[in-house]
Amino acid sequence: MTNPLVDQINLQQTSSHSYTSLWHHDWTIGPNLHGGHVAAVVQLAAQTHFATTLAAQNQPDILTLHLDFLVGCVHQTMQITVIDIKIGKVTSTIQLQVKQKDKLKAIATATSTNFSQPLGPTAKSDWALHPPTKPVPDFEKVIARKPEDNWIPSILAGEIGPFTGQLIALQPRGGFPVAGVLDSWYTYPGERIDSTYLTMMNDVMPSMSDTLLHNNGPFNGHVLFAASEAWAKENPGIPAPLTNSFREAAKATSIDMTLTLDVQYKRRLPKEGLEWVFSRIVARMLDGGRMDLNVTLCDRNMDVLCLANHTVLVVGDQRKYNGGKKGKL
C-alpha cells in the first residue's frame, strides 16, 4: 500500500520519547501548515510510540486523540516530545508536545487500546445520520468517469492547500440544502487511506462558516457545488476542475481557525486501507465568531470509522492566507 502522506511526514524516532517530522508544500495554507496535517503528524507519532516504546502494553491502536492548537505551525521541521502519563493494562495515555525551533505550537493527549480485544459487551443502537444522506455512490461509475446518479465529482487544485488537488471529492446532487450540514465522499486515486490519512481527513471539508454565511470565501460549499454542477452538465462523469488563489482569498471577510480537535476512533482499519471515505460535517451554532463542528467519517458500508469535534473561531481577518504578521488569538 503506497502512503505518500507517511512518506511526506518522514517521522524519525530520535530517542524513546522524541520524534521529528518534516513538512511538505502540499500542506501549506499561506504561511501556515494545514491543521489536519499537523494532527496527522501527531497521530503517527502517538501510534509509533505505542508500537515501540510502549509495545509491551499490547495496545497498538489509538482510541482518542485530543489536540490544542496554540500557535500555527509554519514551514519548519516539527519536534514531538512524548510524556507517558498513565501506563495501564487496558489503556495508556500519553502527552505529545509539538515544537518548532523550541517554540511550543500544539499540545496533544492520546489514549491507546487494542481493538482486537473486546473489553465488554456489544450492542447495536438505532442511531442514523439525520437528515439521511444520498445513497452510496456507484464507485465503479465514478472511477470510469461515467455520470453517477446522486453524486458529482470534482477536484480542487489551487494555491491554498495544494493537497486537495490529489483528492477526488463527490458532492451530492442538489447541493447542501440543509444549513449546517455538508456531505461528501473522498478518495485518493491510486492510494489507500490508513489511520494517519483518516486523522487528516477530519479537517478536509468546505468552509462551514463560508457556506453558512453565503460569502465570498474561497471554500464556500455552495459556490463550489454550483461550479461543479455547471461543469457536470457539459462534462458528465468528468471531475469538475475547481481552483482557488491567494488573490481571491484576500477578498474573504473571515477565516476559520481551529482551537481544539477531538477524535474518537471506532475501529481498526483493514491492513490494505480504504479507497473511499464518507464525511458528514455538522455545525450546530455559529454565534459571535464561535462555531462547533462535528465530523462523522464512514466507510463504503456506512460503518462509522471515527468521530471528531472541532472548536472553531471564525475571525474577520485574512492573515491566514496573506502571510502577514500574526499575533496570538
Residue pairs with C-beta under 8 A, 6 or more apart in sequence:
1 191
1 192
1 194
1 271
1 272
1 273
2 190
2 191
2 192
3 191
3 192
3 194
3 196
3 197
3 273
4 191
5 37
5 40
5 196
5 197
5 200
6 44
6 194
6 196
8 22
8 23
8 24
8 26
8 27
9 21
9 22
9 40
9 41
9 44
9 196
10 21
10 22
11 19
11 20
11 21
11 41
11 44
11 45
11 48
12 19
12 20
12 21
13 19
13 48
13 52
14 20
16 52
16 53
17 49
17 53
17 81
17 82
17 83
17 84
18 79
18 80
18 81
18 82
19 45
19 48
19 49
19 79
19 80
19 82
20 77
20 78
20 79
20 80
21 41
21 44
21 45
21 77
21 78
21 80
22 77
22 78
23 33
23 37
23 73
23 75
23 76
23 77
23 78
24 37
25 162
26 161
26 162
26 163
26 166
27 33
27 34
27 37
27 161
27 163
28 34
28 75
28 161
28 162
29 160
29 161
29 320
29 321
30 160
30 246
30 319
30 320
30 321
30 322
30 323
31 72
31 74
31 75
31 323
31 326
32 72
32 73
32 74
32 320
33 72
33 73
33 74
33 75
34 161
34 163
34 200
34 203
35 69
35 203
35 258
35 261
36 199
36 200
36 201
36 202
36 203
36 204
37 163
37 200
38 67
38 69
38 73
38 78
38 98
38 105
38 106
39 65
39 67
39 199
39 200
39 202
39 203
39 261
39 263
40 196
40 197
40 199
40 200
41 78
41 80
41 98
42 65
42 67
42 80
42 96
42 98
42 106
42 108
42 110
42 199
43 62
43 65
43 110
43 195
43 196
43 199
43 263
44 196
45 80
45 82
45 96
46 62
46 65
46 82
46 94
46 96
46 108
46 110
46 112
47 60
47 62
47 195
47 196
49 82
49 94
50 57
50 59
50 60
50 61
50 62
50 92
50 94
50 110
50 112
51 60
53 82
53 84
54 84
54 87
54 92
54 94
54 112
57 87
57 88
57 89
57 92
57 112
58 114
59 90
59 91
59 92
59 112
59 113
59 114
60 112
60 114
61 112
61 113
61 114
61 115
61 265
61 268
62 110
62 111
62 112
62 113
62 195
62 265
63 91
63 111
63 112
63 113
63 264
63 265
64 109
64 110
64 111
64 262
64 263
64 264
64 265
65 108
65 109
65 110
65 111
65 199
65 261
65 262
65 263
65 265
66 108
66 109
66 110
66 260
66 261
66 262
66 263
67 106
67 107
67 108
67 260
67 261
67 262
68 106
68 107
68 108
68 259
68 260
69 105
69 106
69 257
69 258
69 259
69 260
69 261
70 104
70 105
70 106
70 107
71 103
71 104
71 105
71 106
71 328
72 105
72 320
72 326
73 98
73 100
73 105
73 106
74 100
76 100
76 101
77 100
78 98
78 99
78 100
78 105
79 98
79 99
79 100
79 102
80 96
80 97
80 98
80 99
81 96
81 97
81 99
82 94
82 95
82 96
83 94
83 95
83 96
83 97
84 92
84 94
85 93
85 94
85 95
85 109
86 92
86 93
90 113
90 119
91 111
91 112
91 113
92 111
92 112
93 109
93 110
93 111
93 112
94 109
94 110
94 112
95 107
95 108
95 109
96 107
96 108
96 109
96 110
97 104
97 106
97 107
97 108
98 104
98 105
98 106
98 107
98 108
99 105
113 119
115 267
115 268
116 268
129 280
129 296
131 178
131 181
133 172
133 183
133 278
133 280
134 150
134 151
134 172
134 173
134 183
135 149
135 150
136 278
136 300
136 302
137 148
137 150
137 151
137 170
137 185
137 276
138 148
138 149
139 187
139 275
139 276
139 300
141 147
141 148
141 237
142 148
142 151
142 153
142 168
142 170
142 237
143 189
144 237
145 237
145 238
145 239
146 236
146 237
147 232
147 236
147 237
148 170
148 237
149 173
150 172
150 173
151 170
151 171
151 172
151 173
151 185
152 170
152 171
152 172
152 173
152 225
152 228
152 229
152 232
152 240
153 168
153 169
153 170
153 228
153 237
153 238
153 239
153 240
154 168
154 169
154 170
154 171
154 224
154 227
154 228
154 231
154 239
154 240
154 241
154 242
155 164
155 165
155 167
155 168
155 169
155 239
155 240
155 241
155 242
156 164
156 165
156 167
156 169
156 224
156 242
156 243
156 244
157 164
157 165
157 241
157 242
157 243
158 164
158 165
158 218
158 242
158 243
158 244
158 245
159 244
159 245
159 246
160 218
160 244
160 245
160 246
160 249
160 321
164 204
166 188
166 189
166 191
167 186
167 187
167 188
167 204
168 186
168 187
168 188
168 189
168 239
169 184
169 185
169 186
170 184
170 185
170 186
171 183
171 184
171 224
171 225
171 228
172 183
173 229
175 221
175 222
175 225
175 226
175 229
176 182
176 183
176 211
176 221
176 222
176 225
179 212
180 208
180 212
180 282
180 283
180 284
181 280
181 281
181 282
182 205
182 206
182 208
182 211
182 221
182 279
182 280
182 281
182 282
183 278
183 279
183 280
183 281
184 205
184 206
184 278
184 279
184 281
185 276
185 277
185 278
185 279
186 201
186 204
186 276
186 277
186 279
187 193
187 275
187 276
187 277
188 197
191 197
191 273
192 272
192 273
192 274
192 275
193 201
193 269
193 273
193 274
193 275
193 277
194 269
194 273
194 274
195 265
195 268
195 269
197 273
198 265
198 269
198 274
198 277
198 297
198 305
198 306
199 263
201 277
201 279
201 297
202 261
202 263
202 295
202 297
202 306
202 308
202 310
203 258
203 261
203 310
204 279
205 279
205 281
205 293
205 295
206 219
206 220
206 221
206 224
206 281
207 217
207 218
207 219
207 220
207 221
207 256
208 221
208 256
208 281
208 283
208 286
208 291
208 293
208 312
209 217
209 254
209 256
209 286
209 291
209 312
209 314
210 217
210 218
210 219
210 220
210 221
210 223
210 252
210 254
211 220
211 221
211 222
212 283
212 286
213 253
213 254
213 286
214 220
214 222
215 252
215 253
215 254
216 251
216 252
216 253
217 249
217 252
217 253
217 254
217 255
218 244
218 245
218 248
218 249
218 252
219 244
224 242
227 240
227 242
228 240
228 242
231 238
231 240
231 241
232 238
232 240
246 321
246 322
249 318
249 321
249 322
250 318
250 321
250 322
252 318
252 321
253 316
254 289
254 314
254 315
254 316
254 317
255 314
255 315
255 317
255 318
255 319
255 320
255 321
256 291
256 312
256 313
256 314
257 312
257 313
257 314
257 315
257 320
257 329
258 310
258 311
258 312
259 311
259 312
259 313
260 310
260 311
261 308
261 309
261 310
261 311
262 308
262 309
263 306
263 307
263 308
264 306
264 307
264 308
265 305
265 306
266 304
266 305
266 306
266 307
267 303
267 304
267 305
269 305
274 299
274 300
274 305
275 300
276 299
276 300
277 297
277 298
277 299
277 305
278 297
278 298
278 299
278 300
278 302
279 295
279 296
279 297
280 295
280 296
280 298
281 293
281 294
281 295
282 293
282 294
282 295
282 296
283 291
283 292
283 293
283 294
284 292
284 294
285 291
285 292
286 314
289 313
289 314
289 315
289 316
290 311
290 312
290 313
290 314
291 312
291 313
291 314
292 309
292 310
292 311
292 312
293 309
293 310
293 312
294 307
294 308
294 309
295 307
295 308
295 309
295 310
296 304
296 307
297 304
297 305
297 306
297 307
297 308
298 304
298 305
299 305
313 329
315 329
318 324
319 325
319 326
